[in-house]
Amino acid sequence: MTPKKLISTLFLSSTLLTPIAHADIKIGVVSSSTGPIALVGIPQKNTVPLLPTSVGGETITYIPLDDGSDPTATVKAFKKLIDEEKVDAIIGPSGSGNAMGVIQFAAESGTPMLAPVGTAAVVLPMTEQKKWVFKTTQNDDLIADALVGHMKATGVKTIGLIGTADPYGENWAKVMKDLTKNAGIEIVANEKFQRQDTSVTGQSLKVLLANPDAVLIAAPGSSSVMPQTTLKDQGYGGEIYQTHGAALDPFLRLGGKAVEGTILAASSMLVLDEVPSSDSKEIATKYITDYKALYGETPATFGGNVLDAGLLLENAIPTALKSGKPGSAEFRSALRDALENTKEMPATQGVYNMTPEDHSGFDERGRVLITVKDGKWALVK
Amino acid sequence: MNIQIATLLGQDGLTNGAIYALLALSILLVFTVTRILLIPLGEFVTFGALTMAAMQMGKAPNIEWLLLGLVLIDCALDLYQYLKHRAEPKKLKVIALKLSYVVIMIGLLNQLPLSEIPMALQVVLTLCLIVPIGPIMYRLFFQPLAEAPALVLLIVSIALHVAMVGIGLLLFGPEGARTEPFSDSNFRLGSVMLKSQTLWVILVSIFLIVTLFIAFERTLYGKALRATAVNRMGARLQGISPVFAGKATFALAAFIGSASGILIAPITTLYYDSGFIISLKGFVGAIIGGLVSYPIAAIGAVAVGMIEAFSMFWASNYKEIIVFTLIIPFLIWRSMNSHSVEDEE
């Protein structure tokens, strides 16, 4: 036998000899650790090693894939996980648009999908397909409700909106329109900008001309900073509100003095030291400590969303194991049912209470009002 | 709309326009001399800005490793050629020089207290890090196919852009960055505040454009580049090395790109992937100049900045559409007026 043949024979036999029968639970994780939404995807990918590795005597194996922020690649990753790896559930993807495109594949194959994405559209309105989807982030209207509550309490009558021209900004504009109507607040300006724009002077001037009592900036990540610094430069004196999209440490670093006194609502992960102790606080503190030990930096909230997905699964798997073996359709279906019956489960973002209608499951324990004080996050008291 | 708003928007448009003009000029320069449409120009802008930001945070910018890697490959190629031909003994000296340059740069970056040194020094260090990447890139990716059709060069250029965006994410991370302004002072002109950074951008741009103009009109090297742009074959017959011309234009483009990045980094948040859209607007300016005329390209680029600023005020939703639709009437007008400038030899 020639050496070449020998090698190929060895190779072939080794693939045949790999253990076929393993009843491990397999979970796919799809994140966007490269491409435009890497800001969200990287902490999510980094969280995978911190997810629970065994439950009810079964080992959980995670299969992480990167979709490069590309919706087509997300579909490919989902198909690979479902058809080849035969996973029992999928955590991901990172982007709202990416998630919308794969719901049908998760539903067709009957695989529960836990999406750590921003848009509520993945679970609302509930349909036959979306019943396979669970969302581990607060819905925009829950956050918006807290902000509008603060506006009402401080006597704000008119607001201006500056949002990104993407699903994030669009959805916020929609949510605010509904909520402010009920609260008797008028939106006097509604401007859009692109994440990569080098200037927002025009939008900011337009808002200034309308002279609103307060301005809400709805933009994800660091792009939320520029509208605020521009407004301050042009001498705007009113209150500035931000969404949970700004709840990242770079916001403080990039904004400096201009973001002092901003009001935003987000999960309590940013101000853990100040919130009263609860199960959520304990879990989040442990997560942050572990993450810091592994990567030397505090995780962005997006990472917490993935950890919560892991915790939801950990909570649901023992129930599902009673109905079938991992890898079978019965197990996946039972897992979905168990996830839907999650009750009073604390995790990093708040307390989950799933119902057939609500697959996000947060209440007001999932958000706190936060402000910026002396360059640090602080709880609004 | 009153005078005050118009001046604020005008100021904004002029600032961005000045940057677009610089980029339009380097796109034009590279295209006329080498027939390459330099798509990765925008990456030099972001690399410049993000390197500067990393230094101000007191971190040695990771781009030093990219430079090291590229120089090592470059030197390996030099060495291979030297061993193959044994023709030029001074090649060894060049290799030694290149390697010691990188070693000194890395040493400096890791020893100096980067966040405390004067800003001028940070700027110089940033430029010293990024400008060499330009000519090395030409040498590695374009020199072997210098005679290929323009389409092939364009495809390589796009590939390089995609690769550099990926490398940018790896080197600088996904976060946006912003740098300190050159000075904090503001000027009052009538009822309008003028930011000093705006003046910096406009003055430096004008200075660079004038310097380039003088260099091309008065110096031998500048004339050599111009000769190559006018007629490659003719220039070659006169003893002007096309390799030299290619490397020189890429160095200039890398310099202008990273300088633009350093200039606008204090007024805007830049991400690892912001470069493309910025250089694309410079490209619109270059197209208005028909990819041949420098003054028209510069004026066109400033016009792009102005239109961008005012459309941002009137119709923020459609800003990009308005800016990029601009290109269509000019393309039609150009294609009706011009007799083919295509020179596929």
Chai-1 contact restraints between the chains, C-beta under 6 A:
chainA,res_idxA,chainB,res_idxB,connection_type,confidence,min_distance_angstrom,max_distance_angstrom,comment,restraint_id
A,T34,B,L169,contact,1.0,0.0,6.0,A-B,restraint_1
A,A38,B,L169,contact,1.0,0.0,6.0,A-B,restraint_2
A,A38,B,P174,contact,1.0,0.0,6.0,A-B,restraint_3
A,L39,B,P174,contact,1.0,0.0,6.0,A-B,restraint_4
A,E191,B,S316,contact,1.0,0.0,6.0,A-B,restraint_5
A,K192,B,S316,contact,1.0,0.0,6.0,A-B,restraint_6
A,K192,B,N317,contact,1.0,0.0,6.0,A-B,restraint_7
A,Q196,B,S274,contact,1.0,0.0,6.0,A-B,restraint_8
A,Q196,B,I277,contact,1.0,0.0,6.0,A-B,restraint_9
A,T198,B,T268,contact,1.0,0.0,6.0,A-B,restraint_10
A,S199,B,D12,contact,1.0,0.0,6.0,A-B,restraint_11
A,T201,B,D12,contact,1.0,0.0,6.0,A-B,restraint_12
A,G202,B,M312,contact,1.0,0.0,6.0,A-B,restraint_13
A,G202,B,F313,contact,1.0,0.0,6.0,A-B,restraint_14
A,Q203,B,S316,contact,1.0,0.0,6.0,A-B,restraint_15
A,L205,B,I5,contact,1.0,0.0,6.0,A-B,restraint_16
A,K206,B,F313,contact,1.0,0.0,6.0,A-B,restraint_17
A,S222,B,E175,contact,1.0,0.0,6.0,A-B,restraint_18
A,S222,B,G176,contact,1.0,0.0,6.0,A-B,restraint_19
A,S222,B,T269,contact,1.0,0.0,6.0,A-B,restraint_20
A,V225,B,T269,contact,1.0,0.0,6.0,A-B,restraint_21
A,M226,B,T269,contact,1.0,0.0,6.0,A-B,restraint_22
A,P250,B,E175,contact,1.0,0.0,6.0,A-B,restraint_23
A,L254,B,R178,contact,1.0,0.0,6.0,A-B,restraint_24
